[in-house]
Structures are given as C-alpha cells and as structure tokens.
Amino acid sequence: MKPVVHGIARRALPVVERASGTKYVRERAAGGTGKSGGASKKAAATTARAYRQLAIGLKGKTSEETDGWKTAPSGQEVAAKSRQLARLKAHSTLSESLAHGSSLNAAAVDAGRALLAEGLQGEAVSIGLNLRSKPESEEAGRTLLGMAYQRSSDPEVAWAQFAGVTDRDLIVSAAEEYYPTSIDALGEDALTLLDRSDEAGETDRWSDRAVLRTAESAFCINAFDHVRTLVESRIDRDSDAVESAVHYELTRLLDWLPGGRHLEPLPTTEGRRNFGVLSYDQPGIRSRNIGDYIQTIASIGHLLRYENLQFSGDEGLTDLFAKLREEVKDERKYAGPPAELNLVEVYRDGNVYQDIPDDTWYIAFGWYMHDIFGKSFNIPFHPNLRPILLSVFVRYPEMLTPDAIAYLKKYGPVGCRDWQSVAVLRAVGVPAFFSGCLTTTVDTLFPAPAADRRAGTLRVDWMKDNKGPKKKQTVTAIRDKSFPENLELARNWVADYAYKYKHVLTSRLHANLPARSVGADVDFEPKNKSDSRFGGLIGIDDVEFDAIRAGILDKLSVLIPLIATGASEHEIYSKWVEITADDMAAADEYLATAELPVADPATVAAAVEGLEHPAPEPQVTDVFMTVEKGETPLIARAAAAIDAHTSADYRVWLRAGVVTAAQADEIQSLLSKGTIEVLPTVTIAGQENDPDLVQAILPALFPNHERLIVVPAASEVSADIAELSTVDLGDSLAAAKHDVRKHRSSGLTVMRRIASAFGDDHDGALDFVFASHAGMSEDFTPFDSQVAVLNLEGLRNDGIVERVIGLVTDHGISYADAMPVIVGGRYSELDSEWNIRAQWEAADTPKLVNWRRQDRHFGQMALSR
C-alpha cells in the first residue's frame, strides 16, 4: 500500500503547491512572464485539471470551477488537500511495517512517528489513547503517547507514559524518543536504563537517529562516557550503513568530548592578558548566519583603534588583525597605551566546554542563548571568562535560571541590544540598560573613499520582490570554513554595503544596521516589526542611530585600555558601573513611562447596572461554562457528565446567546441535580456578549459570590464538581493548573509572545512589554485559565476586572492570555487531574479532560466513549 500512496503523493504534491493560490493561475492565464499568453493558459489549465483529478479522489469540498484555467482553488482548500495527503503518507507506514514482518505494536510505533512527522499530533494521541484503553495494547498506547508528548510537553509528562512500558521490543522501536526523554526527565538516574540496553545488546538495534538523540541528551548532563560509547559503536559501522547526516553529527559530537579538538588548550602568551574574540560554534549547531560574524568584525574594530596595542596568540586571528588594522578609519584611531593582548577564540554558546585560559576578557554581545540540543544553555559562562556584557539580546527568558541571574548580576549592568531585553532582565532583578547594537560601530573598519562610487540596489533576504542583485544572509558554506575565513567573508559583505551598493533592501537586522553604519541607504522591512529583537532599533532616525554608535564607542574606549594594561577585575567592573550610571538612569525614566490600559470602573459598573445578579445559594455549586465557536453541541454532554458525578446541587451558567430557550430546556431535561442558567446580556465597550469580556467581568456579574468554578464546554467530567467548591484559595486570586505545554513555563515568554502579535505597531509592543514587566522581581509560571476556581472577592478587591478588560479592549488580547498576565504568580495550583489536556498529557484517573482547540474528531471520539 505504501508505495502506491507515496506514488500518488509524490505526483500530487507539486500540483498542490502550484495550485496554492489564485495568483499563480491568473498570472499565467494573463500571459505572465516567461511564456506567451497561449502557452501560459495551457500551463494553467493543465495545473488546474491535474489538481482537480487529485482533489476529487480526496475527501472534502472541491471547487467546481477548478477544471478550467480561470479559477484556482482557494488556499484553504489546497491546505485541506495537502493535510489529507500527509495523512495518507503517514497511515501507509503501518501497512508497510506489517508487510515487512514487524509486530503490530512495533508497526503502531512506526505509524505514530510518521503521523507526528507530518504534524498530525492529535491523530497520534487519539490512537495512543485508544490503544492504552485496552489491556492487550496498553503499552503500545503508552509508547505512542510518550512519543507525542515528547514533542509537545515537558519531559516529565512524556516520561510518565514511557515509564509504564516494559515490552523491550516496544522500547527499542521507540528508542529515539524513549531514552532521550528518560535522560531529560530523570537526569543521571536514567543512565542505568542505557546501561541495561547496552548490556542486552539492544543498542545495536536502535535506529541511527535514536543513537544521535540519546547521545545529545546524555551530553547535556555531562555523561560523556556514555556519549562516547554510543557514538563510537555506531560510527564504527560501515559508513554506508549509517545515515550520512547522522554520521556527520555523531562524528562532530566526538570533537566536543574530553580530548576532542574543541577542548584543546587555547594558545596563551606568558605575561599577557587574554582577550576573547567571539565565535559561534557549539555542540548543537554552528551558526550559518553571516550577521553573527559581522557583529564580531564590529567588535574587532574596538581593539584595532589603538595603534600601540599589539596582539599575539591564535595565528589565524593575529594574521587577520594585522590585515584589518590597515583599514581603520583615521578619525577612530587612538595611540593608546603600549600593551599586548593574547587573542583566543571564545564560543558564544559553547564556551563552558572549552579550555579557556585564566583571566580571559571579552565583549559578550549578541543573541543569548542558542540552546544546546534544545535542552540546556551555556550560562553561567566559563569560570575563566570575564565578560563585558554589551549589546546583549535575551532570546529565551527560560535561560534566566537562578544561577544565570546571579551571574548576570555579578557582571552587570547588562548593556542590551534591544529594549525588550532590558525589560526582561529588570523583571528578574538584573540591572540592565539599552546600549543598542554593536554593528552600528562596524564603520570603524571601513573608511570612506575619496569619491563615493556606489550604485544600484542590493536585496538581502528581501521579501517584496526578486528583481536585481540579491543575497541570503544564511550561508551554509560557513560551517566548513575556519573562523578567520568566516570573518573575512563577513568583512567582504559589509564592504559591499560600504563601496559597491548605494541602496540596500533587507528584512535582516544585521544587514540593516551594518549597511546603515557604513552610509548606505537602507529600507528595513522585517516580517514582524514587533519581533522582540527590534525594540529601539526599528524606526529610529539618524540622530538616534548616531547616539547608539557613540555610546558604544565611548564606553569601550574607557574599558579596552584598562583591560589591555592589566587593571584589576574590581577596577574594571567598578568603572563599568560608573560609566553606565547615566544609561541606567535613562532606562529607569524610559521604562516608567508605560502603563497597562485599565478600564474605567464606571464603565464596568455601567455594564452590570440594572442586571439581575445571581444570588448565591447554600450548598449549591455555581459553574460558569465557557463556550467557544462551534462548541454549543458539546454543552449537553458536559452538563450531563457533571450531573452524573456530582454529590450536590449545582447551577451551570452560560453566556447570553450561546443557546436558545429551547436548547436550554432540552439540556435541562437531561439533568437531575442541577439547572441550566443563562446570564443577562452584557455590553462592554460597545460589544454585546463578547466571550472574553463576559469572562473578564464575571466578578462583577456575581457580586455576592466569593468563588466561581470555570470549565469549558469541550470538557469530559468524571468526578464530583463540588470538590472544587472546597479548594483552599487562601490569598490566591484563583486556583488553576500551570500550563503544561512545552515552552510555557515562563510568564515572561507569554508576555513576549503577546507583544510580538502587535505586528506593525512596534511602539505599542514596547509599551506593553514595559508596562507588563513593571514591578516584577521574578518570573512566574503561567496558568491555564480554561479550568479554574476564581476568587471573585479577591479579583474585585484588587481591580483585576478593570485591568483584564483594559487589555482585552485596548490591545485585543484574549482573556486566556490577559488573565495570567495580570494575575501573574498569585494563584494556587489546582489538582492536576482537574484539567487534563489530552493532546499534551494523559492521566490514569482524570477528573476533567479538556478537549478545547484540539482536533474535532479527536475530542468527539473521546467524549463519545
């Protein structure tokens, strides 16, 4: 079956891609570029007919007009057909595995992996849940769920499923996910599992990718002996028997083990202070972004300004420095103190694995951090490094562990490349200020010629058109070049901006700023102007640009001579605090200008004025059921499940407009202990019965209640809802479960994601970041507001209603995001079994399964069991 399906898919996918929008067909039909009008019409008609031939064999709607050349299928239709093809390819894996003699369980693992590779997470979980529910296939189901949750959730969630698997053949089949998950969840305690597999000879049966992924996880806990055993046993095989890409990565990993080339002692010169030149290698991946190396070129200019400063050490770097020294602008040169620095290559993201010599100073700039194998961060840096933290971008707030925070405080204040990083660092107590980007100073190495002969336009990752000369800033060849060679390449890129092209069009920050630094006219149009990398660097005029450049030049002109002449660590960092004091004060003032929007209390009062407010009743549990678009048919199921398991009377409250009177009566007929109640119509900011605003105003709609339970209509309740009435809220504003999805452990990350959705309004994004981070002293874990017990009295007293409504109405932020932002960490943890989100986790005895925003067939299947 699989060859047949793959043959169909192989022939069909190019057709789907060509038919992915009306623009292609209409341009060709109109006689677009490259063909005559008649030929274009024929090509378009052929594409459309081929698509229709494919589409009529797949489920779903197909446009009746796609048989001709005039009308292409909609993008939505093409996407649906593409998903069906992906599903067919994944499902065919099962039959092929069985045909090749695999057991049913092992074949199910292969099919599950194929589904996950195609992005069909919901289907893989659905199959896993079904298999797990039957004794004869329980372990196969747990294996599939572990594989799925490894991709979507924290390691502990996936391991909770894998831990129940004892079938050795299943474990070997799922080794690619099983063993990395065990290490990520259990740390060193998982190494006994690896030893057992190796002693039993099972490791030899692992796939190549299972060996690689397990070695990567073991590397991140410094289990280097296990890494070496895994890697060497696999690469000792005939190279043709190992996937070429995997063989390359395994061989590369050996270079990072003790005795490998990355851990060789760096060259030193006795009696000379060491200075690091920032490079971009690490165990996980080596940067292919020429923009990184342009930043390093800019940093080198700050050393070469000093005519009396000499360099020894790394031969490749000293040769490059000698060459670049001839290009320093006259107006940037200083005589400087007679001194010598020993140059060493320092990896930005992998220096903890290097043999860094004592007393090595360097400018620590750029993107922090590129994680190692997606699991760990290179911070704190190597203990022998002394960083000057300047032009730093904090990409992942998750990197700010307690150890990282203490480290940054020790060597701060941190000069940040962007304002978002300033706000994030200050929110966890790290002193920080805005410095802007080091590449604004790259012109130090590009003196202006007597006559400007630049002409024409260069496009660097420009998304609007493809006319004229163009480049991509990601250069694969970088990985095979030496560090000095890559720096030469970066220098040549900037030379094009300085001496060849008059105009640069780019979506890349590190084409924009360097080109602007050397005097090119630049149009900067990134895909998302509110990206966290750009705060303070986009939309700035020449005065602001020059201020950034001057600030960096001035600060380093004070520190570099101190470092070069052997000043003490105390003296250097004391001077750093002194020369950044004004910037810290400016940041204090700038950050204090932003405030989150707050709805006028009079507006809230007017919205509920005259409405009939529910009165609390003794021994009655009140539940507000949220209903999203398309969930109305689920209300009856959810209410009936509550009724079947409750020990006390209850009321289910619905937003006005989600059910008709007849529908409410029909649902009521299914219940024996509870009632269905409909709230009055609520109008806020001109919006009637808006789901987010109604949920935000619940504390005012229930003014006499102390608490209210919130559940989604897309839920499957199998426990007594009255249990939630006794949850101890204490001083918490709510009881809810932390968000279990992967990369949802940081409230600061949630705020950053919200800000990035501001799009072209980059000023509004900055204001939101400043205001939402203000007053914080530490990060928090965001909660899932879909299932919660609300402390209505606390929410009213603390003005949470007005603040949440302000975010919803002024910024268009959903209640689900606004509530965790405003409440922060002021919630208590709800029993985890009261909110099981099956696409991201499973439980043996769930009390409430939350199916919201998961595949429709997936949720319906479970709710019908």
N, C-alpha and C positions, 0 to 999 in steps of 0.2 A: 504493500500500500504506500509506504513512504516514498519510493522512487516516483510513483505516479503523482502523488500530491506535490512533491518537490518539483517535479517537471512542470506541473500546472503553475505553481507559484513562481518558478523561475521565469516562465514565459509571461506570466501575468503582471508581475511587479513593475517591469519597465513601462507597461501600458498604464498601470495605475499612476505611476509617477508622472508620465507625460500628460495624463488626464486630470492632474491635480488642481486644475482651476480653469476658469473660462479664458483667462488672459492668453494662455498658450494657443488654444484652438482659434480664438478670434484673431490673434495676430497673424497666425499662419493663413487663416481664411482670407484676411485682408491683403495678403501679398506681402507679409513681413520680410524682414531682412533675410538674405541667404537663399531665397528661392523666388521664382516667378510666381505671380498670383495663381496661375493654374496648378502649378506643382504644389504650392502651399495648401490650396484647397484639397488636393488629392491626399496629401500627407495628413491633414487634419481629419478628413473623412475616414482615412484608414485607422487613425488612432481612436476616433470615436467609435467606429464599428467594432474594433478589437476589444475596446473596453466593454461595450455592451454585450459582446459574446461572452466575455468573462463574467460580467455582473449578473446576467440572467441565471447563471448557474450557482450563484451565491444567494443566501438569504437576505432579505431586506429590500427596501424600495430602490428601484432603478428608474431614472428619468426616462420618460417615453421619448424624449427628443434627442437622446444621445446617439441615435442611429445615423444621424446626419452630421455634417461638419459645422453647422451653425451654432450649436449649443453644446457646451461641455458640461459634464456632471458637476454638481456642486462639490465644494471642498469637503463638506460634511459627509456627503455620500461616498466620496472616494476614501475618506478616512475609515468609514464603516467597513467598506470592502477590504481595505488593507488589514484591518484588525481580523476580519474573517480568514484571510489568507494566512496571517500569522498563527491563528488558532489551528488551522488545518495542518500547518507545518509542525506545530508542537504536538498535536494529538497523534500524528502519524508516527512519532517516535515510539509510542507504546507498542504498536504492532510490529515495528522493526525489531525492537528489543526482544519481544516474544519469539519472533521468527528466528532470531539468532540464538535462541536457547536460554535466554535469561529467565529467571523465576518471575512470577507475577509481581512480587514485591519489588525486586530489583528493576523490573520494567517500569513500575509505577514511579520509582525514583527518577529514572531517566526521563519519563514523560513530564514529571513535575519540574525538573530542571529546565526542560525545553520551554514549558509554559512560562516559567519565571524569566528566562532569557528573552522571551517575546513581550515581557511586561504584563503578563496575564496573572498577576498576583492573586486576584480574587478567585480565579478558577482553581489555581493550585491549592489555595487554602480550603476552598469548598470540597475538593477531592480529599484533601487531608482530613478534614473534619468527618466526612462520611466514612472513610476507612477507619479512623480512630474509634468510631462509634460501634464497630463490630469486633468482637473478641479475636476472630481469626485474622483480622487485618489491622489491629490496633497499632502495632509497632510500625507498620508501613505508613499509617496515617500520622503518627508522631514524627516520623522521619520527614515526611513531606512538610509538615507544619514547621519543624525546626529549620528546614531549608528556606521556607518562605519568610519566617520571622527573622532569620539571619540578615535578610536584605532590608527588612522594614522596621525592625525594632532593636532594642538594646540586646547585647549578647545573653544576658541573664534570661530574657524572655524565650529566646530560641533554645537555650540550653535546658530550660525546664521541660521542653518536649524531647530533645535528644536524650536526656538523662533516663528516660523511660524505655529506651531501646536497648535490647540485649542481643538481638539477632546479628551475628557477626557479619553475615553476607550483606545485610542491610547497611551496617556501619561502613563496610568497605565501599559499597556503592555510593554512599553519601559522604565519603571521607573528605571531599572538597569543602563541605560545609561543616561536618561534624567536628573534626579536630580543630580547625581554627576557632570555632565557636567555643569549644571546651577551654581552649587557652585564654580566649578573650574574657570568658566568664569566671574561670577558676584560677587563672594565673599558673603559678608553679605546680599547684596540685594536679593540673592536667597532664603533667609530663609523665606520670605513671601510666596514663592511657596510651601515650605514644610508645612508651617502652613495651607495653603489653603487645601492641600491634606489631612492633618491630621483632620482638622475640617469637611471635607466632608466624612470622613470615608474611603478614598481611600487607605490610607497607609496599612490598613488591607488586601487589595487585592494585595499589592506588593508581588513579589517573595521574598524568603529569601535572595537571593543574592542582590536584589535591596535594601533591608534594610541595609545589610552589606556595600555595596559600597557607599551608601549615607551617612551612619554614618561615614565612613572613611574620605570622603571629608569634612563633617561638622567638624570632629575632627581637620583637618588641618587648619581650620580658627578659631579654639578655640570656636566653637559653642557647648559647652559641654552640655548645657541643651537640645538642640535638639538631640544630640547624645544619651543622656540618655533616652529620650522619645522613640526614635526609637528602641534602644537596648532592653530596659525593656519590651516594649509592645510585642516584638517578642519572647523573651526567656521566657516570662510568659506563653506562649502556652505549650501544651503538648510536651515534648521533642521529641517524636516520630513524631510530625508534622513538625519539623524543621530539615533541612539538618544537619547531625551531624557535618560536617566540619564547616558549617556556625555557628552553635550553639556554637562550641568551640571558634571561633574567636570573636563572639559577647560577650561571657562571658569574654574572655580575654580583650576585649576593655574596659569593665567596670573597670578593675583594673587600667586603666590609666586616669580615670576621677577623678575630685576632690573627695577626700575621699577614693579613691582606694588604694590598697596596695603599688603601685609604688610611690605614693605621700606622704606616711607616713614619718614623720621626721626621718632623719638618726641619728644614735647614736652619741653623742658627749661626750667629756670629758672636763669638765671645766678647762680652763687654758692651754689646749693642742692644738697645731695646727693640723688641719685636713689634712689627705693625702688620695687621691682617688686611689682606685685600679680599673683598667679599666675592665668593664663588657660589655656585648653585647646584652642586652635586649633593645627593643624599641617598640612603639605601633604597627608598621607594622609587624615585624618578629624578632624572636630571632635567633641569629646565631647558625648554626649546624656545623660550621667549627672548628674542633679541633685546627687548626692552629691559630685561634684568641686567644684561651686560652693559647696556647704555648707562644704567644707574652706576655701575662700577666705574665706568670710564669717567663719569662726573666726579666720583669720589677721588679718583686718582689726581684729577686736576688740583684738588686742595693740597696735595703733597708737593706736586711739581711746581707750585708757585714759588717755593723757597729755593733760591739759587744756591745757597750754601748747604742745602740738605742733600746728603748722599745716601745711596741705597745699596744694600748687599742682600745675600740670601738667595731665594729662588731664582735660578738663572733665567728662566723664561720671563719672569716678571721684571727682573732688573734690565734685561735687554729691551723689553717693551717700554719701560720707564725712560730709558735713555733715548729711545726714538721719539716718544711723545713729548719729552722735555723740550725738544726743538720747536714745538708748536704752541707753547704757552703764550697767551696774549701779553704784550709788553705792559699794558695797564694793570694786569693782575699780578705781575711779578713782585716779589719781595726778596731782599737779600737774605733776611732771616738769620738765625743763629747757625754757626758751623756745627753740624751734628750728622749722625748716620743712623738710619733705621734699617733693621733687618726685615725683609719682606717675606711673609708667609701667606699661603692660600688658606683662607678660612671659609668653610662651608656654612652658608647661612642656616640651612635646615638640618645639617648633619654633623655639626662640629663636636657634639658630645662623643662621637666615635673617633675623632682624630687624636693624634698625639701632639696636642698644642703645647708649645714651649711656655715656660713661666713668663709672666709679665708681658703678655701679648695684648696690645691695644688695637682697636679698630672702630670704624664708624659702622654701627649696626643700623642699617637702613632697609627699607623695602617691605615686602609682604611677609608678615609673620602671622601664622605659620603655615607652611605647606606641610601637612601632616605626613607621617611616615607610615606607609601602607594603610592609611585611613584609620590608624589606631592610636598613635602617640605623637607628641610634639617635642621638638628639640628646645625645650626651655624648662628650667634654667639652662643657660649656655654652659659650655665647657668651663670648669672652675679656673682655668688659667687665663681666660679671656677677661679683658676689661673693656666693656662696650661704651661707646658714646652713642646714646640712643637718640637718633635724629632721623627725621623723615620716615618714621615707623608707621606701617599700616597694620592694624589688628583685624585680620580677616575673620577669625572664628573666636567669639567670646569664650567658647568652651576651653580654649587654650589657657585661660586665666585661672589656673588652679591655685590653691593657697601657696604652693611653692613658687609658682610663676609670679604671683602678685608680690610676694616678699622680695623676690629677686629684682623686679622692676622698681619697687620702692627703694631698694638699696642703691641702684644705679641711676635713679631718676633725678630730676624730672625727665619725662619722656617727650622728646620732640616728635610730634605726629604729622604724618604726611597729609592727613585729612582731619576734618573736624569731627566726623563720626567716631574716629579712634580716640580723640580727646575725650569725648563724652563717655565712651565705654570704659576707658581706663579710670576716669574720675569716679565713675559709678561703682567701682570696686576699690576705691581708696588709693589709686596710684596717681601721684602728681603728674600732670601732663599739660602740654600746650601745643598750639598749632605752629608748625615750622614750615609746612609746605614741602614740596618735593625737591630732592637733591638734583634732579635733572634740569632744574631751572638754571643751574650753575655750570652746565656742560660746556657753555661757550668759552670757558677758560682755555680750552684746548683747540679753539677754532678761531684764530684771528681773522678779522675781516680783511678781504683782499682790497687792493687799491681801487679796483673797479668791480662792481657787482655785476657779474655776467650770468646770473641765474635766469632761467627761463622755463616756461612750461609748468605743468601740474603733475604731481605725484600723488597717487591714491594708495594709502596704506590701510588695508582692511576696511575700505570704504564700501558702504552697503547700498548706496543710492544708484550708482551706475558703474559701468566697467570700461568706459572709454579712456584711452590714454595709458601711460605707464602706471603700473601698479605692483604692489608688493604685499606679502603677508608677513606679519611680524613673528609668527610661529615658524621656525626653521628647523626641520628635522635633522639636517646635517650637523647642527650644533653638537649633538650627542656624540659624534665621532671625532670631534676636534678637541685639541688641548685648550686649557683655559686661556693662555695668551692668544691663541688663534681666534678664539671667540671674542676676545676683547678687541682684537684688530678688526674683526668683522663688524662689531658694534661701532667702532670708530668710523669705519667707512660708511655705515648707514647714516650717521649724523653728518658726515662730510657731504652726502647728497643733499641734505637739507641746507647746509651752510654754503655750498658752492655750485650746486647743479640746478636745483628746482626752486622756482620762485614761490610756488603755491603748493601747499600740502593739504589734502583732504583725508581725514582719518577718523576712525572710531576708537583709536587706541590712545590711552593716556600718555604712554611713553613713546609715542610719535608726536603727539600734540605738544607736550612741554619741551622736549629737546629741540624740535623744529622751531618753536617759538623763541627758545633761548638763543638760537643762532641767527635769528632775524627773518625766518621765512614767514610768509602769510599763511595762517592756518585756519581751516574750518574744522572744528571738533564737533562731531555728531555721534556720540556713543549710542548704543542700543537703548540704554536706560540712563537718563540723566540723573536719576535719584539713586543710582548704584552707590553703595557705601564708600567706594574708593574715591569719589569725586568731590566730596564736601569741601568747599573752599578752593577747589582747583578748576571748577567749571563756571563759565560766565564771569570770569574776572577780567578787569581791564588792564592796561599796560602798567598803570601805577601800582596796582595790587600785585601783579606779576613781579615787577621790579623789587617790591618790598619783600616778597618771599626770597628772591635771589640774594638781596643784600643782607637779609637776616641770617641766612645760612653762611654766606661768605664771612660775615663779621664774627659769628660765633666760632667757626672753625679756625679763623685767623688768630684767635686767642688760645685755643686749646692745642693745636698742632705744635707750635713751638714749645709749649710746656711738656708735651709728651716726648718730643724729639730730644729735649735736653735732660730727660730723666727726672722730671719733677715727681714728687711722691703721689701715690694714689689719693691721699687725703687732699693734697693741694689741688690736684686736677679736678676732683669732683666738687670741692668747695667752690672753685672758680666757676664750674658749670652751673651750680645753683645760683651763684651771683649773677652771671651773665644771662640767665633765663628768667630772672625775677620779674622783669617788666613784661615778658611774654606770658608768664603765669598770671600776672595781674590782669593783663588784657583778656586772657581766656576767662578769668573769673567774671569779668564785666560782660563779655560777649555771651557766655553761656546763661547768664542770669536774665537775659532779655526775653527768653522764650517761656511761654506758659501754655499748658494744655487748655483747649477750649472747655468751658464749663457752662452748661445750660443755666439760664436764669431760673432760680427757684420759682419765680412767679409763673414761668412757662409750664413747669411741671405741675404746679398747683392748679393752673387753669385746665390742664389736660385731664385731670381727675375730678375737677369740680362738678358737682351735681350728679356724679355717677353713683350707682348703688354699690357700696363696698361690701365684699364678702365678710361676714361675721364669723369669727372662729367658734367652733362648736366643741364641747368637751368630748374626748375620746374619738374624735373624727380626724383622720389624716388627710390633709389637703395636698394635692399633687397637681402641679401645672405641667401639662403635656405640650411640648413644643412640636409644631407640625410644619415641615418644610414642603415646598412644592412637590406634588406627586405622592405625598405620604398620607393623604386623607384616608385611602382604603386600609391603611395599617392601624388606624386608631382603634377600631373594634377589636382587633387581635390583641393589641397591647392592653386595652382596658379589661378584656376578658381574662388575660393572663394575670393581671393584678388581682382581679376578683377571685380567681381560683386559688390564690395562695395567701390572701390576706387573712389576718385574725381579727380585724377590727373594721369598723365602718370607715369609709373614705369618700372623698369627692375628687373627681378628675375635672380640672378646669381647662377650658380651651379658649384660644383667642377667637374673638368675634370674626365670623366669616369663613371659618375653615370647614364648618359643617352646616347643613340646612337643619331646620327644625325636625324634618322627617328623619334625616340621618341620625340626629341626636337621639330621637325616640327609638330608632332601631337599635342603636348601640346600647341604650338604657335597658332594652328588653333582654339583653344578654347578661345583665349584672344582677347579683343577689344582695351584695353588701354595700354597693356604692352607687353614686349618682354621677351623671354627666352634667356639668355646668358650663355655661358659655359666658365669658366676660362681656361687659358692655363695650360698645365701640369706643376706641381710644384714638384721638387725633393729636399728634405731636408734630410741630414744625410743618404743618400742612399735610402730613402723611397719615392716612387713616389705616389703623390696624397693621402698621408695619411690623413684621415679626421681630426684628431686632429692637425696635423702640418699645414695643409692648413688653418684651422680656426685661429690658432695662428699667422700666417703670414699675415692675411688679412690687417693689417695696412700698410704693405709693398707692398702688391699686389694692394692696392688702394692708392698710394702715394699722389694723388692730391685731395683726398676726406677728408672732415672734419668729416663726420659721415657715419655710415653704419648700417642698420637695419638687425638683425639676427632673423630668425624664423625657426622652424623645419618643415620638410615635413609632419610630422604627426601632422598637426595643422588644426584647423577649424576656419577660419577667418570670422567674421560677422560685421566688422567695417572698417572704412577707414584707410588703412595702412599709408596713407600720414600724418595722425595725428601724427605719431611717428617722422616725419621729423621736427616737431616744438617743440619737448620736450626740455626743458631748461636743458642743461648739466652743465652749469657753469664750475666749476673746477673739476667736476667729470670725471672719466675715462670711465664711462658707466652709462646708466640708465637701471635698471633691477629690478626685483621683488625679495624680500627676499625669501629664501627657506621656503615654508610653511609646509614642512613635520615635524612630531614630532621629537624632539631631534635634530633639525637642526638650533637652534638659536645661536649656538656658533661657531665662526670660529676656535677657539682652539680645539673644538671637531672634526671638519672636519680634521684639521691637524693631530690630534691623530689617527683618523681612517685611514688616508693615511699612516702614519708611521707604523701602525700595519700590513699593507699589505706587508711590506718588508720581512716578513717571517723569513727565517734563517739569513738574513743579519741584525742582530740586531745592529751592529755598524753603518750601513748605516741609519737605522731607527733613531738612536740617532742623527746622524749628521743632518738629515733632520729636526728633532724637534728643535735642537739648532738653526739652520740657519733660519728656518721659523718663529721662535719666536723672533729672534733678532730684537732689535729696536722697539718692540711693547711696548705700555704703557697701553693698554686696549684691551679687547676682541672686536670682531665685529660680526655682523650678516651676514652670508654668503649669496650671491645672487645666483639666478638660471640663469646661462648663456645661457640657451636654447632660451630664448626670450630676446633680449637686443638691445639697441641703443648704438653703440660703438662710443666713442670719438676718432677717428682714429688719429687725430693730437696729442692729449694728450698721447695716447698709444705709439706713435712713439717717442715723445719727452722724455718720462720717461723710455725708454728702456724696456717696458713691453714685447715687441715681443721676445727679446732675453731671457728674464727671463722665460717666459712661455715655449718657445721652449726648454730651458735648462731642465726644469722639465719633459717635455714630452719625450725627447730623452734620458736623463741620468737616470731617475728614472721610466720611463714608466707610469707616472701619466697622466690621461686623461685631455684633455683641460677643461672639465666641472669642474674638481677639481682644476686644476692648476690656472685657471683664478681667481677664488675667493681668493685663497691663495695669489697670487701676488698682486692683486688689493686691497685686504682687505676691509676696510670700505669706500674706496674712490669711492663710486658710489651713484647715486641719485635713489630714489625709483620711480619705474615705476608704473603708474596707475594699480592697482591690476587686473583689468578686462582684461588687455592685456596679461595675462598669467595665465589662469585658468587650473590647473591640476586636472582633474575631479576625479581621484582616491583619491585625498587628499582634494579637496574643490569643491564647486559649487558656481555659481553666477546666479542671476536672469537675468542679461543682459550682458553676457560675450562678450568681443570683440575678444578674441582669446582663443580657448580651445586647450590645449597642450596635446596630447594623447601619447606622446612618452613613450616607455617602459612600457606600460600598456597592459592588456590582449588584444590579437589581435581582438577577436570577439567584445570586449568592444569598442575599438576605431573605428573599421569598422562600427559597428552599429550606432554610433553617427555621423560619417562622412557621412553616407548614408541618414540621416534624412533630 
